Amino acid sequence: MPSPELIAAFDAANERHTAAVAEFVPLLIEMALATVADVLPGADALETDGEMNEDWAFTLRIQRVVDVHGDLLYDAGVGHDDSEVESTIDDVGVDYLDLLLDLTGENYLGRKTISRVDASGS
C-alpha cells in the first residue's frame, strides 16, 4: 500500500495535471482555429473525425471548415485549389488536433465539431 505522503503527492500532481489540461485544451482549439483562419478567413468551426489509424495511433483530422453562418469554406472530400490551405489543414491536424485528442482521451473520437465556443470554455 502506498504511504499517505505518496498518495498526497500523487493527488496533488493529478490536480495540477487536470488544471493544466483544462487551461491547455481551449488554447489548442483557439490555435487550431486561428491557424486555419489565416488561410480560410472567417473559419469558425472545424468538423473533425477522430479515429485510430492503421498504426494504432489516434488521429484527429479536419473534414470540413465552416464560417459563423455555417457556410462551407473547406471540404476534405473535395480538397482545395490552394496548396497552402491543404498544407495548413494537414499541419493543424498534426500540430494541434492530435495533441487535443491525446489530452482529452475519447472526447473527440468520431465525428465532432470544434468551434470558438469550445475555445472559450463555454
Secondary structure, DSSP 8 states (H G I E B T S, - for coil): ---HHHHHHHHHHHHHHHHHHHHHHHHHHHHHHHHHHHHSTTEEEEEEEEEE-TTS-EEEEEEEEEETT--EEEETTT--S-HHHHHHHHHHIIIIIHHHHHHHGGGG-EEEEEEHHHHHT-
